[in-house]
Amino acid sequence: LEVVRQSYVCPRLVDDMARMQAILVVLALAGVEAFSPSWHGAGRLARARPVARSATSSRVASQGLSMTACFQKAIPREEAVKKFDEAVVDFGVSDMTKTATVPGGGIGLVATKDISEGERILSVPQGLMIGPTIIKARHADLGKAIADAGCSDIEDTVLALGLMREARLGEASPYALYIASLPTTDEDLAGMPTLWSEEEREKLLKDTHALIAIDDCLARIKMHWDVLVGHNVADAITIGTVKPPAIAPSADELFHDFVRAHALVSTRALPFGQELTMIPYLDMANHRKGATNSCGINVMPNDDPKKEEFAAVITTEAPVKAGDEVVIDYCTGSSRASWDMLLQYAFVEGETEEEFKEAGGRPLMFEGIKPDDPIALQKRAALAALGCEDDPSQSDDGVGALTWIECRDGESNESMGPLLRLARLNTETAPELAEKIKKWDCPPKELWEALNEPLNDETEADVARQVIGVCDEALSKLPPLDDKLRGQATDYSDLKACFAARVIIGERHAVESTQKKWSAVLAEFAP
């Protein structure tokens, strides 16, 4: 349209309407929509291919409202997902899979035929994806509002705002069918704790670390929203769009949509290239711990060197039979605790109590380096050099003053002992080492290796007493592991209570395991 507009200023075309019509025909035949792929429906796609395109923890009350401003669906999600399946084939993404309702996983991907080991199950080209760069290019007014608010580099926020804007466009959005296929209702996103009411969070997750993390996440989202609203982002989302209601939505309605859009980004977006990206269809693959199918990012589609567009693919590492679900491991190469899985992906996997315990984790807050420590500066410099993280919102005393350390069963809390020994390291507990640190003559790695061993019996016993005391306090506040909690953890009729119970079981087990370990240490060093 910009080409056509500019052509009006060219005298040779202004007085020649036939040429103007020719320009419109050429633009239509060239497929202007290829710039932004149209996820409307298979009937209109005509097998087109897109062209290549290189704080503090303040409580925020999320009301759990149904969508009012942005994500109202013109067609039921089930119908949208069915049409999306057809569109996927037309775009050449996959002819080996389809979407289906799977036990315990909502909508997922299943194989439509037997697939051999090493085959590419699906390949989503970059031109079909939604990333911050595309959003800011498509919507200059929104991009300006985001930039004015200083949020251009906050990728999850940009994506969330972009989804809201595209959803408000309704059928006019090239991503209409994809957005209609997303889970946006309260029922669809029942597992996402940022959408639970404050009362629900308090009731189900009281005194858990999960509650702290959720409140921190909501506080961050609210802080960003308040800044964005001050730079007219609400107008940039709604003005010029065709989505009902006709009455402009209130700021509260838009904020709740913003929280919900954040939930979609959190549960579905993946890093692609240099930015966080929504990858349609691939994001319907469910998680299974230890899944062997590999998810590759930034690869050439179909290994065709003539195609310059990169893609995201899923490749089988073992044969898949027709009808089997196609799953991937969201945490390949890492291990997320159940509280983190709930916050990030809106579910806690497992079927048995042992699995809930194994997945459990619980960060505990420890007092570390004291402000009046004569070699505090040297100690903090060493921690900074080693890449140790602290929570600056918790203390003004610098790195290591207050330290979150996550407890996990089966992992000996490798950083716990060294950090707590470092806090006690002085000229009495380790004279030679303390003198080297004082003179800035102890390399950080050498220091860390030394701290992996007890400084002396008395100090190690003191460390053990500190850990046991923190564990005692945490356990005294968590609900007991009783039949009620066990029953909730396997009752899918109430997903919120189910996932919360699994988190509590996991957190309690992680703390109990840590307490047991350090009780044995205390018995050894202070018999």
DRENKE-470424 format. One record per residue: residue in one letter; z, x, y of N, C-alpha, C in turn. Coordinates in steps of 0.001 Angstrom, whole numbers, plus 500000, padded with zeros to 6 digits. Atoms other than C-alpha are relative to their C-alpha. Example, Ala and Ser with C-alpha at 12.3 -4.5 7.8 and 13.67 -1.06 7.14 Angstrom:
BEGIN
A500000500890498810507800512300495500500000500900501200;S499940499180498810507140513670498940500730499230501090;
This chain:
BEGIN
L500000500828498794500000500000500000500000500867501262;E499993499104498843500668502913502367498592500534500253;V501389499536499858497127504207501689499165498923500694;V500760501101499410495716500784502531500363499826501474;R499574500158498609497822500506505692499386501058500892;Q500541498922499182496683503886506954498489499882500165;S501464500096499912493061503081506214499553499072501130;Y500359500875498887493158500408508913499750500778501278;V500199499247498768493252503116511552498716500819499951;C501261499259500132490005504590510255498834499071500358;P501063500909499548487054503013512164498950499735498935;R501060500202500984484677503538509288500376498946498978;L499571500987500983486770501235507123500396498679500657;V499533501218499349488135498776509671498869498984500108;D501098500940499823484685497283510269499196499822498722;D500713500149501258483697497396506633500970499427498962;M499038500634500894485754494838504682499658500244498535;A500375499751501385483767495522501561500651501282499492;R499358498748500416485089499076501504501512499801499812;M498577500280500142488588497761502045500278499343498656;Q499816500649501293488202495504499039499815500997498862;A500227498991501028486874498433497066501240500869499805;I498774499197500087490005500429497912501048499250499172;L499014500787500732492172497579496626499676499954498516;V500409500039501406490148497358493418500307501329499322;V499746498685500576490382501103492856501495500204499750;L498548499871500168494125501030493426500479499181498815;A499577500851501110494496498167490976499603500614498660;L500474499417501250492366499846488312500731501298499666;A499304498742500240494190503142488780501412499756499478;G498663500321500504497410501360487962501078500566500898;V498981499520499073499643501820490975501374499960499357;E498684500120500617502551500678488829500316501176499100;A499717498827500835502147503856486794500977500947500687;F499034499144499300504154505585489512501422499654499598;S498703500458500490507136503458488459499717499044498858;P500419500778501159506659502132484905500583498597500002;S499551501385499955506884498362484603500578499571498673;W499341500507501209509456497208482024500090498472500086;H499945501460499892508491493543482478499833499345498641;G500260500631501279506963492511479190498751500573499382;A501112499353500687504530493707476562498670499381500387;G501253500655499675501951491119477543499369500516501271;R500532499541498727501602492605481006499845501513500050;L500060498550499952501870496256480072498616500536499674;A501369499610500353498396496464478556499934501438499511;R499947498663500582499441499657476771499734501093501016;A500155498982498966499454501545480044500929501160499722;R499144498827500115500877505053480130500352500480501395;P499626499524498669502856506285483134499479501402500235;V500439498651499680501605509347484943501202500924500017;A498912499037500038503672512530484786500653500146501371;R499219499772498791506414513073487364501057501050499693;S499065498914500181507565516351487524501400499552500586;A499463501134499480543296512015495252501230499536499284;T498803500487500679546025510206494180499632498810499144;S500311501078500922546263507574491461500450498653500537;S499681501325499477546341504406493536499351498958499119;R500508501041500877545869501188491610498893499216500680;V501098500810499493542586499364492061499860498813499073;A500050501197500833542481495794490832498565499597499753;S501315500525500370539246495039488969500243498630499380;Q499684501380500364539100491299488475499305499531498726;G500705500440501183536771491184485488499112498797500268;L500814501158499643534516488734487322498631500061499330;S501376500033500453531172487596485981499113500472501135;M500883499474498973528188489010487809499637498898500982;T500281500997498974527677487203491108498922500450500962;A500888499523498945525541489415493299498737500668499487;C501130499178500403523239491652491303499466499695498596;F500458499945501387523137491326487541499871498646499313;Q500275501289500620522461487643486990498667500098499264;K501191499825500827519886487393484221499085498780500078;A500982501087499981516706485360484533499753499488498582;I500162500385501401516442485342480722501194500542499222;P498882499505500801519117485750478021499762501435499552;R500142498602500380519825489340477020499261500139498668;E500646499907501310518733488673473422498480499901500126;E501445500153499792515317487522474629499431501238500687;A500457498799499301515037490487476984499893501182499048;V500022498891500963515885492909474181498799499871499072;K501158500215500874513206491348471963498708500403500708;K501198499613499244510575491752474689499979501500500255;F499906498560499772511825495250475339499499500762498781;D500521499401501233511104496105471691498478500075500028;E501461500032499928507482495052472214499491500998501032;A500415499073498951507262497057475430500091501442499533;V499794498641500501508581500171473673498811500440499160;V501178499679500821505721500033471179498794500218500893;D501144499888499100503195499500473969500019501292500791;F499890498747499260504503502527475833499946501220499087;G500078498879500922504266504652472706501317500714499796;V498692499366500156508018505343472667500379500103498531;S499651499983501419508550504378469033499350498832499285;D500454501071500876506906502418466259500748500088498668;M499198499822501208509565503430463722501337499278500058;T498699500626499828512542501536465120499863498668500718;K499881501237499221513596498210466542501477499797500321;T498616500319499690516733496858468154500490498905499062;A499406501010500873519112494771466070501495499967500253;T498544500099499933522679493521466051500576500693498775;V499441499210501104524691495963463956501505499761499928;P498567500278500165528202495504462530500859500942500840;G499055499213499220530848496656465001499400500794501137;G500621499173498977528309498203467354499163499236500995;G500831500774499083526698495312469201498534500176499663;I501426499762500213523002496035469655499767501494499796;G500328498608500282521694499257468131498566500118499536;L501351499746500488518544500800466694500020500103498478;V500151499886501449517439500386463080498574500414499680;A501324499528500416514533501969461226499185498836499452;T500895501042500501511554499711460540499205500478498784;K500703499431501156510180502035457858500794501201499504;D499378498773500486511277504937455705499535501172500861;I500321498876499107511435508052457888500428501289499325;S499728498732500675511242511558456503500833500922500880;E499234498995499261513436514464457498499086500762500960;G500749499229499018512255516231460651499033499198500839;E500913500821499198510284513292462075500654499579501309;R499529500538498738510583512180465656500046498487499898;I499825501441500111512001508702465585499518499305501265;L500445500565498728511382508036469248499856501116501024;S500233499034498938510198509869472347499828499242501312;V500026500698498718510955508576475839499515500965501077;P500511499086498968508753510266478474500766499879501304;Q499241499950498755510253511243481787499606498887500968;G500477501032499080508118508687483626500644498648499804;L499346501276500247510091505838482055501476500017500374;M498566499856499764513508507135483078500366499652501447;I499482500285498665515694506306486064501037501064500338;G499082498964499557517341509201487871500245499899501489;P499703500046498562518863509770491310498805500313500882;T501161499636499185515682511413492609499028498834500122;I500902501149499993513558508401491621500569498885500866;I499379501084499220516041505960493137499859500259501494;K500081499693498563516120507747496486498562500000500490;A501410500035499600512318508032496492499485498570500096;R500469501389500000511786504358495669500611499189501135;H499278500812499017514337503044498144500512500911501111;A499659499055498933514346505131501317501227499544500784;D498848500502499238516838502848503085501304500247499247;L498822499737500816519290503157500201500302501495499959;G499816498551500013518724506894499998500601500512501292;K499452499581498705519451507228503726501476499632500112;A498600500433499940522667505208503469500877500903499136;I499244499117500893523794507364500537500163501375500627;A499944498679499365522940510571502402500944499987501191;D499122500099498832524703509402505573501473499971499591;A498628500076500500527806508727503493500431501293499317;G499669498733500643527642512247502039500122499905498505;C499871500231501448527203510944498483498738500332499213;S501280499754500668523719512208497642500142500790498710;D499840499150501177525041514704495099500930499391498954;I499125500665500979527368512226493332499108499132499121;E501103500586500753524895511347490617500336498651499382;D499682501280500623526772508565488840500059498890501042;T499964500989498915527300506789492171498591499625500430;V501392500286499624523621507104493114499331499122498942;L500580500804501077522594505750489708500537498573500027;A499408501336499970525016502843489964499393499162501125;L500597500716498873523687501876493403498535499678499731;G501399500245500325520125502234492162499830498845499031;L500066501110500947520766499868489250500262498672500714;M499712501222499243522262497337491651498787499578500820;R501173500307499175519236497554493946498855499466499135;E501082500456500876516730497225491094500310498625499424;A499629501306500536518690494312489625499812498905501041;R500180500975498932518629492546492994498529499658500231;L501437500256499827514839492875493044499485498996498981;G500439500947501017514625490692489943498701500427499345;E501274499711500662511148490455488466499119500949500810;A500787499081499179509799492518491363500287501459499664;S499678498624500380511478495609489920499170500437498803;P500730499500501165509385497762487593500918500215498796;Y499040499811501088512577498147485528500661498684499605;A499369501309500179513260494392485319500387499741498546;L499728500300501395513013494115481549501092500904499445;Y498956499074500439515137497199480943501366499542500493;I498721500420499432517865495964483279500470498696499361;A499627501257500664517771492500481680500530500250498592;S499547499690501363518361494175478298501356500703499978;L498729499285499952521502495971479494501176499044499800;P498804500834500165524978494680478588500760499896501322;T499382500114498675526270493343481906501030498884500102;T499012501076499926528462490353481033501372500520499618;D498633499637500380532229490424480578500106500202498495;E499937499911501459531743489855476855499315501275499510;D500737498801500419529161492635476536500801501266500248;L499281498793499592531402495152478303501511499859499834;A498567500252500195534761493978476955500780501275499742;G499289498765500319535604497499475814500168500955501167;M499929499070498876535188499120479240501276499754500809;P498696500270499387538742499500480614499980499915501519;T500076500108498542537642499883484255499671498572500434;L500306501394499695536573496219484058501128499066499591;W498848500829500326539883494982482688500786499719501281;S499151500281498840542203493311485162501177500973499996;E498839499111499906545164495309486411501099499544499050;E498978500532500901547457493013484418499701500371498557;E500383499632501369545502493671481232500235501484499743;R499808498559500181545567497420481747501482500334499855;E498564499744500051549317497405482406500609499519498690;K499439500580501216550051495198479425499585500788498763;L500531499395501227547832496967476884500182501508499941;L499993498535499996548079500609477980501182500596500761;K498847499550499229551471500905479666500513501341499481;D499426498680500280552783504502479797499123500894499126;T500936499111500693549673505972478145499280500884501016;H500824499190499107547581508776479569498703499271500326;A501218500773499758544608506441479213500130499197501289;L499801500800498790546105504233481940499903500865501247;I500084499081498861546491507212484282498536500342500291;A501395499603499835542874508270483681499153498848500527;I500761501168499545541513504741484174500281499718501470;D499648500240498600543423504262487424499402501067500912;D500621498930499209542204507647488672498507499748500173;C501440500284499947538615506677487812499710498868500983;L500208501124499085538906503363489645500273500402501447;A499705499543498640540493505058492654498836500802500564;R501161499211499568537551507476492801498827499083500356;I501093500931499737535019504626492574500250499242501307;K499666500750498779536839502666495296499869500888501237;M500111499082498869537013505724497551498538500183500397;H501423499844499710533255506258497257499427498720500620;W500525501271499495532562502560497831500398499786501463;D499537500190498623534669502431500993499187500859500973;V500802499128499143532750505391502422498579499455500122;L501371500507500006529389503884501432499860498729500836;V500050501245499232530180500480502921499992500299501495;G499984499614498596530894502208506211498672500526500500;H501335499520499617527301503473506169498913499016499556;N500969501096500193525611500101505515499319500000498633;V500633500003501315524976500595501805499823498584499474;A500128501384500454525566496855501215498678499403500456;D501284500494499502522586496014503412498843500646499245;A501074499292500706520489498659501666499810499464498588;I500106500568501346521247497007498317499378498615500036;T500350501423500023520615493405499340498840499596500896;I501029500446499059518250493170502330498605500234499420;G501370499883500484514666492493501342499849499760498524;T500098500273501428515524491709497729499860498504499780;V500300501399500282514692488446496036501005499378499038;K499054500513500979517634488085493668500911498949500623;P499016500954499497519738484928494123501406500582499814;P500033501189499155522146483815495464499374500260501365;A500645499860498694520432483132498765500998500467501050;I498970499560499067523731483601500611500344501449499700;A499697498581500190524459487268501153501338500157499283;P498751499816500736527100488447498665501056500680500862;S498907499386499257530501489472499965500173501447499563;A499730498608500337531699493064499983500775500099498691;D499225499989501249534166492219497185499094499770498802;E500931500267501105531398490770495022499167501244499704;L500797498795500201529276493871495559500838501129499409;F499152498951500564532232496165494810500185499797498501;H499828500241501435532813494487491448498706500298499239;D501271499596500612529121494916490701499883501519499940;F500030498538499951529465498568491711500832500587498858;V499167499550501116532293499034489198499268499779498682;R500719500311501240530190497346486521498790500914499829;A501137499085500080527146499453487352500481501401499609;H499410498723500402529360502545487083500274500011498498;A499739500090501431530357501344483616498718500204499198;L501289499816500674526694501146482609499582501466500016;V500364498593499886526083504668483871500883500854499096;S499067499219500799529199506026482171499677499921498518;T500195500199501431528352504555478788498599500358499521;R501382499870500455524589505175478776499243501210500542;A500796498932499388523404507958481092500188501327499289;L499990498674500617522554511431479797499424501010500997;P500625498991499139521739514707481548498557500236499573;F501413499705500268517970515194481802499512500894501125;G500387499052498969516615518213483609501234500441500758;Q498895499572499154518939518864486510500861498839500482;E499230501123499488520399515382486927500323498985498906;L499592501074500898522142512488485210498934498908500043;T501172500868500067519553509991484007500223498858499021;M500059501129500927519227506547482459498725500136499180;I501147499798500891516938506911479430499816498731499180;P500178501278500684515703503449478391499649500169498518;Y500192500102501445515698502625474666500811501048499248;L499173499006500669517216505942473597501474499670500201;D498598500309499734520429504701475220500520498831499175;M499531501048500906520562501909472638500478500559498664;A499520499374501231521327504376469855501519500103500043;N498544499978500045524970503982468842500521501348499529;H499321498748500370527470506776468222500586499906498598;R499248499846501237528738507940464865500377501463499869;K499528498628500096530871511021464524499353500700498802;G500632499233501066529038513664462519498580499586499679;A501390500414500245525649511907462738499085501218500073;T500851498805500081522932514383461815498726499888500818;N501204500109499173520077512958463888500230500741501309;S499833499204498782519511515310466811499352499301501184;C500517500567498755519005514137470377499563501155500879;G500532498887499226516732516536472247499597499557501398;I500310500294498606516367516607476024499036501068500524;N500952499060499388513537518189478041499102500667498966;V500934499468500979511111518587475158498626499402500262;M501352500500499810507363518151475087499737498868499012;P500226501118500917506399514752473639498937500316498976;N500939499832501111504744514994470242499422501407499904;D500448498607500058504410518772470692498560500168500462;D501374499940499503501163518165472567499974500848501270;P499990499132498819500605521103474966499182499441501160;K500804500578498926498110518994476940500812499039500859;K499147500918499253500891516669478000501063500810500728;E499067499210499205502868518174480840501323499285500226;E498795500773499739505468515414480961501039500257498913;F498923499788500948508794516166479340500548498661499523;A499498501228500600510616513650477171501378500244499404;A498764499961500780513900512843475472499683499401498634;V500395500423501337513590512476471713501209499939499071;I499064499971501123515608511669468599499211500419498777;T500668499453501182514647513642465505500927499882498799;T499176500132501203515858513011461967500317501376499424;E499599498789500712517804515766460237500174499719498517;A499942500434501402517868513780456992499161498727499898;P500810501221500134515708510956455572500775498753500401;V499409501275499594516368507487456992499203498893499321;K500669501087500699515602504381454954499771498817500936;A500288501195499215514052501243456394501215499082499980;G498844500878499884516795498954457671501285500710500339;D498793499242499656519316501771458191500100500160501512;E499813499787498571520838502201461635499717501450500363;V500265498669499461519642505171463665501109500321501002;V498845499678499164522738506797465177499949501467500409;I499866498620499542523551509969467102501481500261500282;D498625499623499678526768511865467787500070500300501491;Y499904499819498547527626511501471496500726501286500365;C499115498876499676530033514429471255499641501258499226;T500421498822500743527998517048469408500454501268500712;G499536498743499425529600520430469943501318499894500737;S498716500176499324532781518949471402500780498918499272;S499156501015500620535617516640470473500779499284501102;R499304500792498990536780513882472801501140499223499347;A498883500796500483540176512284472315499688498521500199;S500298501434499963540283508511471833500173499399501390;W499842500545498641541595507842475365498776500316500853;D501172499581499252538601509746476740498765499227499547;M501114500797500516536143507929474460500045498580500567;L499868501353499442537513504592475685499537499976501450;L500366499968498581537113505569479337498525500294500203;Q501379499560499805533709507202478934498987499058499357;Y501000500742500774532001505049476286500413498579499630;A499546501381500192534079501829476091500201499633498529;F499640500310501387534998502108472414500859501129499450;V499247498996500759537295503941470023499602499826498557;E500531500146501352535727504629466661501095500147498959;G499080499891501120537367504536463257500280498649499379;E499667501230500709538442501969460697501400500038499406;T498699499862500640541709503326459319500998500657500939;E498950499401499184545028504433460761499860501513500059;E500173498547500019544339508014459690498893500439500939;E501089499668499076541071507996461619500437499833501443;F499503500186498633542806506623464718500907501173500389;K499114498864499730545403509395464431499194501273500221;E500821498784499889542787512097463918499279500066501341;A500737500036498729540900510961467029500919500064501206;G499062500102498900544050510846469120500198501290500769;G499651498874499146545000513118471977500874499493501129;R499146500410498895547504513097474806500269501196500910;P499629498956499042547567515363477874501440499808500460;L498618500019499521551119516242478871500111500914501215;M499821499231498779552236517520482266501199500946499856;F498955498986500106554228520767482267500174500716501338;E499730499126498873555921522670485033499669501418499591;G500437498652500321554424526131485147500569501039500941;I499596498910499105554524528968487666500784499438501181;K499146500492498922557348528430490150499594500620501335;P500400499500498676556709528802493895500709501285500406;D499240498811499592559435531438494247499851501174499044;D500267498886500923558101533616491420499438501171500813;P500460498868499182557690537119492975498592500475499665;I501385499620500345554400537656491108499144498751499773;A500740501254500145553167534071491423498537500161500401;L501371499837499512550075535112493403499135500692498962;Q500754499265501014548986537597490736499739499115498770;K500159500885501157549569535055487974498925498941500262;R500981501040499670547561532366489750498601500570500090;A501313499344499930544738534808490419499442500213498605;A500443499792501383544607535613486704499525498692499381;L500404501297500535544481531914485786498667499553500588;A501263500378499363541723531301488311498849500797499413;A501050499156500577539748534234486901499652499566498582;L500226500452501373540155532803483397499394498599499946;G500612501330499953538802529455484562500952498885499654;C499035501059500271542021527540483982499972498982501130;E500055501062499010542010524170485737501388499411500192;D498786500744499734544903522428487396499631498737500755;D500222501224499244545290519139489218500587500179501394;P499471499714498669545579519965492942500677498807500648;S499360501176499407546592516385493711501464499886499596;Q498641500114500507549813516918491774500974500972500660;S499095498988499456551174519949493608499316500794501093;D500506499138498933550785522053496721500315501462499716;D499514498654500297552077525139494947498941500899499377;G501066499143500486548733526390493647499747499868498510;V500406500021501391547083527008490292501185500294499094;G498975499741500992549464526742487350501364499433500315;A498693500551499655552341525062489209500316498789499140;L499921501125500924551789521807487329498729500005499169;T501157499813500869549514521883484330499914498886498969;W500275500942501079547978519188482142499542500790498781;I500417499365501252547727520392478539499834498906498963;E500247501073500964546124518123475962500480500392498614;C499495499810501359547871517812472604499054499308499028;R500840500573501054545695517235469545500540500421498638;D499588499654501355546605517108465869498949500905499381;G500936499080500635545067519942463893499583501129500899;E500260498925499054544682522021467017501349500475500519;S498664499474499712547612524311467774500248500139501496;N499765499983498545547432523604471515499926501431500525;E500143498556499798546061527095472022500388500462501396;S499660499576498643546582527134475780501449499719500366;M498650500410499635550069525628475722500969501175500000;G499085498873500090552007528679474514499765501050501080;P500263498979498977550268531241476770500359499550501417;L499716500464498641550592529093479917501508499917500261;L498557500136499809554273528382479388500709501357499908;R499445498636500029554984532016478491499739500704501328;L500327499371498727553193533108481658501001499590501084;A499044500477498997555547530956483729501328500742499893;R498713499320500233558498532824482181499884501521500021;L500208498551500026556988536302482353500579500630501267;N499402499300498864559102538581484592500505501361499526;T499558498637500326560727542004484654501086500020498929;E498989500052501048563419540816482243499400499628498656;T500572500456501268561281539047479621498916500934499480;A501061499063500407558390541562479588499813501016501119;P499984499065498859559110544513481939498683500724500228;E501222499215499826555981546610481304498836499128500451;L501097500899499644553565543692481474500190499454501420;A499732500519498648555227542282484585499696501043501057;E500270498931499043554964545658486324498497500191500190;K501459499884499890551236545878485541499420498848500817;I500481501158499245550692542378486888500329500156501478;K499569499822498619552659543170490027499079500947500748;K500876499006499378550387546159490717498525499610499935;W501386500461500166547234544087490041499249500924499033;D500563499020500921546607546421487134499881499438498588;C500093500628501326546374543903484281498803499047499987;P501175500871500063542908542467483553500362498640499403;P499650501344500471543051538672482996499881499815498494;K500161500174501446541711538849479442501086500738499230;E498917499243500637544221541513478517501312499238500110;L498789500783499800546986539377479983500035498813499045;W500056501185500865545847536305478055500244500379498545;E499779499552501380545730538229474777501474500295499761;A498574499699500142549270539435475372500835498724499937;L499243501245499956550448535890476093499796499130498766;N500197500742501245549116534645472773501073500309498969;E498864499657500861552166536257471194501290499751500772;P498710500212499310555838535424471947500428501241500778;L499503498884499204557371537580474695501263500567499372;N498796499624500741560719537634472875500593498720499426;D499439501159500686562863535320470760500588498981500973;E499338500908499078564885533858473620498995499222500846;T501026500666499181561821533107475772499210498995499182;E500775500918500839559928531550472884500806498741499687;A499146501167500242562882529292472100500056499112501250;D499976500755498750562990528272475763498707499215500190;V501292500694499954559265527418475653500025498798499071;A499952501092500980559843525325472533500855498843500508;R499135501066499473562693523404474172499282499211501102;Q500735500688498942560475522624477176498975499037499405;V501028500841500619557669521290474978500638498800499320;I499330501093500713560025519229472835500542498972500987;G499481500922498993561632517747475944498920499126500606;V501117500779499444558290516684477424499490499003498961;C500441500904501073557266515203474055500979498842499825;D498983501056500131560556513299473780499824498941501080;E500156500939498890559990511743477198498772499118499803;A501230500778500213556422510693476373500172498989498870;L499831500894501152557383509210472995500956498857500302;S499034501046499680560297507267474471499363498830500736;K500663501041499219557852505296476622498880499301499227;L501098500601500755555082504667474091500527498954499023;P499577501004500992555242501565471863500154500632498615;P499839499462501364556437502188468288498793499664499137;L501076500268500949553928502405465480500523499008498964;D499507501038500903554721499087463792498842499164499482;D501039500834500610552858496407461884499178499262501052;K500733500698498939551930494595465110498913500896500575;L500971499071499426550231497670466555498899500306498990;R501001499740501050548506498413463247499031498828499875;G500859501179500115547204494837463084499028499892501163;Q500877500054498829545826494954466633498858501002499889;A500993498929500054543969498185465883498809499672499112;T501109500364500898541798496497463243499520498567500234;D500379501378499693541406493058464854498912499992501062;Y501136499957499076537939492909466402499875498731500833;S500103501236499214538518489402467758500475500203501433;D499553499658498650540239490985470766499757501493500185;L500384498590499909538413494237471548500911500785500923;K499148499279499060540634495123474480501290500439499316;A498764499669500708543836494964472421499736500940498839;C500369499154501141542053496576469475499863501456500429;F500227498622499566540883499655471366501252500601500619;A498759499501499410544138499936473303500970500438498911;A499102499644501101546112499950470054499571501309499342;R500495498761500599543902502701468651500337501207500873;V499636498916499073544489504791471756501481500328499883;I498554499784500089548256504310471506500359500704498694;I499751499344501285548269505233467807499617501471500080;G500468498618499873546262508360468629500880500831500909;E499149499250499074548382509392471608501365500286499365;R498682499798500621551646508873469709499922501069498919;H500122499017501076550424510884466731499809501410500556;A500238498680499401549198513734468950501303500592500526;V498732499513499449552580513973470690500980500326498877;E499096499744501132554519513702467428499626501290499281;S500449498770500667552398516470465887500403501224500816;T499614498887499124553023518704468901501508500230499940;Q498542499896500084556736517951468796500430500652498686;K499668499441501318556861518779465081499707501494499959;K500380498587499996555038522077465607501027500844500752;W499097499205499177557343523259468377501449499891499554;S498670500061500617560448522047466570500128501095498945;A499989498911500978559493524475463820500113501353500699;V499887498758499227559051527197466467501445500213500450;L498611499891499550562513526450467839500919500401498847;A499176499655501161564026526609464376499830501465499606;E500263498605500359562387530005463844500625500973500989;F499564499037498988563356531634467135501421499737500517;A498611500270499621566714529942467704500703499320498826;P499430500608501209568119529368464200501460499564500209;
